[in-house]
Amino acid sequence: ALGPQVKKDKSPEREARAKAAAWLAKQKPNDTTQTAAYRLLVKVREGEKKLDADIADFLRRQNKDGGFGQLKDSPSDAYATGQALYILSLAGVKNDRAEIQRGVDFLLGTQKKDGSWPMTRRGHPGVTPGPFSVPIIYFGSTWATLGLMRSSPK
């Protein structure tokens, strides 16, 4: 049975998730798009029904070019845009909504001929990013692909 009674069942995984959620709730949220996406995802997974205000807040992060930046008001990239499209789809935002189509257009317009997306390394505040760019290109291209899979016709 996958109904409401499942939430009452105890399991090590459920307890670990509850502890992590309690810890996260006590932390001051940073201003990354990833953090905002995960917070929206938690509400979706918890079954919250009234997400319109949360979705509107998240969509305010969208840049004029249709993409999303990893930090608020930072340049758009494939990582943040793909992740945003993916999470918004899980939140029930329809693919024909203008904001979603703008995000898709951003990804379609920035994909390189080899199939990847350009990414810029960035470090946390006070940290110089390392010289190796393959991981961020890989992760950015993966999120872009996942976002397109959730936001485009089959």
C-alpha positions as MATLAB code, in Angstrom:
seq = 'ALGPQVKKDKSPEREARAKAAAWLAKQKPNDTTQTAAYRLLVKVREGEKKLDADIADFLRRQNKDGGFGQLKDSPSDAYATGQALYILSLAGVKNDRAEIQRGVDFLLGTQKKDGSWPMTRRGHPGVTPGPFSVPIIYFGSTWATLGLMRSSPK';
ca = [
       0.000    0.000    0.000;
       1.495    3.305   -1.084;
      -1.143    5.527    0.496;
      -0.939    7.850    3.491;
      -0.229    5.019    5.944;
       3.272    4.625    4.452;
       4.285    7.939    6.042;
       3.558    6.468    9.477;
       5.780    3.428    8.965;
       9.162    3.735   10.646;
      12.313    2.952    8.728;
      15.967    3.948    9.042;
      15.696    5.834    5.730;
      12.623    7.801    6.830;
      14.274    8.659   10.167;
      17.497    9.773    8.435;
      15.489   11.949    6.039;
      13.557   13.498    8.952;
      16.815   14.278   10.793;
      18.294   15.840    7.653;
      15.124   17.900    7.075;
      15.206   19.133   10.677;
      18.854   20.140   10.312;
      18.169   21.913    7.002;
      15.228   23.783    8.513;
      17.560   25.269   11.156;
      20.155   26.458    8.631;
      20.173   29.884    7.067;
      19.431   29.214    3.398;
      22.013   30.421    0.953;
      20.968   32.146   -2.225;
      21.846   29.517   -4.814;
      19.337   28.350   -7.381;
      20.147   24.783   -6.349;
      19.121   25.501   -2.752;
      15.909   27.174   -3.888;
      15.191   24.196   -6.182;
      15.759   21.655   -3.432;
      13.557   23.561   -1.005;
      10.777   23.548   -3.602;
      11.386   19.839   -4.207;
      11.028   19.087   -0.492;
       7.614   20.765   -0.489;
       6.599   18.748   -3.550;
       7.779   15.492   -1.963;
       5.970   16.302    1.287;
       2.755   16.630   -0.694;
       2.136   20.333   -0.188;
      -0.660   21.389   -2.508;
      -0.434   25.191   -2.444;
       2.841   25.864   -4.215;
       1.854   28.807   -6.416;
       3.698   31.387   -4.277;
       6.785   29.158   -4.006;
       6.796   28.571   -7.764;
       6.389   32.305   -8.428;
       9.304   33.071   -6.070;
      11.456   30.478   -7.806;
      10.564   31.768  -11.280;
      11.733   35.262  -10.267;
      15.242   33.813  -10.452;
      14.900   33.374  -14.227;
      17.138   35.671  -16.252;
      16.033   37.730  -19.256;
      17.703   35.227  -21.618;
      15.365   32.490  -20.330;
      17.999   30.632  -18.353;
      18.787   30.470  -14.668;
      22.102   31.265  -12.997;
      23.641   29.263  -10.178;
      23.471   32.387   -8.034;
      20.687   34.950   -8.082;
      21.408   37.499  -10.808;
      24.408   35.527  -12.126;
      24.699   34.569  -15.810;
      22.534   31.707  -16.975;
      24.062   28.287  -17.422;
      22.979   24.771  -18.335;
      23.374   23.379  -14.808;
      21.006   25.807  -13.092;
      18.601   25.996  -16.034;
      18.272   22.243  -16.452;
      17.880   21.754  -12.726;
      15.246   24.511  -12.573;
      13.240   22.999  -15.434;
      13.424   19.557  -13.854;
      12.246   20.708  -10.418;
       9.533   22.960  -11.857;
       8.161   19.989  -13.805;
       8.019   17.951  -10.597;
       6.170   20.876   -8.978;
       3.505   20.584  -11.659;
       4.437   23.548  -13.832;
       3.147   22.796  -17.335;
       5.560   22.599  -20.268;
       3.576   25.119  -22.307;
       4.072   27.872  -19.730;
       6.088   30.780  -21.141;
       8.826   30.580  -18.492;
       9.415   26.903  -19.230;
       9.578   27.490  -22.971;
      12.071   30.322  -22.416;
      14.254   27.954  -20.371;
      14.043   25.293  -23.081;
      14.942   27.895  -25.711;
      17.956   28.963  -23.646;
      19.217   25.369  -23.498;
      18.580   24.747  -27.188;
      20.391   27.952  -28.094;
      23.474   27.318  -25.963;
      24.192   23.643  -26.656;
      27.534   23.067  -28.338;
      27.938   21.028  -31.534;
      29.465   18.140  -29.582;
      26.239   17.865  -27.526;
      27.577   19.387  -24.303;
      26.865   22.803  -22.823;
      29.465   25.409  -21.919;
      30.034   25.842  -18.205;
      32.222   28.153  -16.161;
      33.928   26.845  -13.040;
      33.111   28.747   -9.895;
      34.302   28.345   -6.344;
      32.574   28.991   -3.093;
      33.183   32.452   -1.628;
      36.864   32.785   -0.863;
      37.828   29.681   -2.869;
      39.533   29.780   -6.253;
      38.021   27.196   -8.615;
      40.322   24.416   -9.719;
      41.684   24.158  -13.266;
      39.743   21.032  -14.276;
      36.462   21.902  -16.057;
      35.291   18.442  -17.174;
      33.202   17.729  -14.032;
      31.146   20.933  -14.238;
      30.658   20.506  -17.990;
      29.488   16.941  -17.341;
      27.093   17.965  -14.534;
      25.808   20.991  -16.437;
      25.166   18.900  -19.532;
      23.474   16.204  -17.450;
      21.111   18.703  -15.780;
      20.392   20.338  -19.147;
      19.467   16.953  -20.602;
      17.254   16.071  -17.624;
      15.547   19.473  -17.800;
      14.875   19.069  -21.509;
      13.552   15.542  -20.981;
      11.000   16.831  -18.462;
      10.099   20.021  -20.346;
       9.807   18.976  -23.970;
       7.368   16.829  -25.938;
       8.313   13.168  -26.102;
];
